[in-house]
C-alpha cells in the first residue's frame, strides 16, 4: 500500500523503516546525540534528506535510501498506514 506523507510525496509502506517525532529526537538535550538523531545528521550530510512540507516539521520517515521530513505527526502517518479514518 502507498502512504501519503505530505506535500506531493507518496511512498510504499513496505519501504518504511521507521517514523520518528522531530521534537523527541532532535530538540531534547537527552536525545540530541542518540542513534536516531545521529542517523538523521548522517543522512543530511550525504544528501539523502528530502523535505516534503512547507510548514514546521513534526516528524521524519526513514527508508533505506532517503529520510523524508514532513509536517505530519507520527500518529497521522501511522493511521494512514493502518488505513484508518482521520478525525
C-alpha positions in Angstrom: 0.0 0.0 0.0 1.1 3.6 -0.7 1.1 6.2 2.0 0.8 10.0 1.5 3.4 11.5 3.8 2.9 15.2 3.0 3.3 17.6 0.1 3.1 15.6 -3.1 5.1 12.7 -1.8 3.7 9.1 -1.6 5.8 6.1 -0.6 5.2 2.4 -0.2 4.5 1.4 3.4 6.9 -1.6 2.8 9.8 0.8 2.3 9.3 2.5 5.7 11.9 1.5 8.3 10.9 4.0 10.9 8.8 7.1 11.7 10.2 9.4 14.3 8.9 12.5 16.1 11.1 15.5 15.3 11.0 17.1 18.7 11.7 14.0 20.7 14.7 13.1 18.6 16.4 16.4 17.8 15.5 19.0 20.4 15.8 17.4 23.8 19.2 17.6 25.4 18.9 14.0 26.5 18.2 12.7 22.9 20.2 15.0 20.8 23.1 12.5 20.5 21.1 9.3 20.3 21.4 6.9 17.4 18.3 8.3 15.7 19.4 11.9 15.7 22.9 10.8 14.6 21.4 8.9 11.7 19.4 11.9 10.7 22.6 14.1 10.8 24.5 11.5 8.6 21.6 11.4 6.1 21.7 15.2 5.8 25.5 15.1 5.2 25.0 12.5 2.5 22.2 14.5 0.8 19.6 11.8 1.4 17.1 14.1 3.2 14.0 15.3 1.4 11.7 17.9 2.9 8.1 17.3 1.8 6.4 20.2 3.5 6.1 23.9 3.6 5.3 24.1 7.3 7.1 23.4 10.6 8.4 19.8 10.6 6.8 17.4 13.0 8.3 14.0 12.0 10.6 12.2 9.7 10.1 9.0 7.8 13.2 6.7 7.3 13.5 4.4 4.3 16.6 2.6 3.1 17.6 5.3 0.7 16.0 8.5 2.0 14.8 10.4 5.0 11.6 12.4 4.4 10.9 15.3 6.7 7.2 16.1 6.9 4.7 18.3 8.7 2.5 15.3 9.5 2.6 13.8 13.0 3.8 10.3 13.7 0.2 9.4 14.7 -1.2 10.7 11.4 1.2 8.7 9.3 0.6 5.5 11.3 -3.2 6.0 10.9 -2.6 6.3 7.1 -0.5 3.2 7.1 -3.2 1.3 9.0 -5.8 2.8 6.6 -7.8 4.3 9.5 -10.2 7.2 9.0 -8.6 10.5 10.1 -10.7 12.5 12.6 
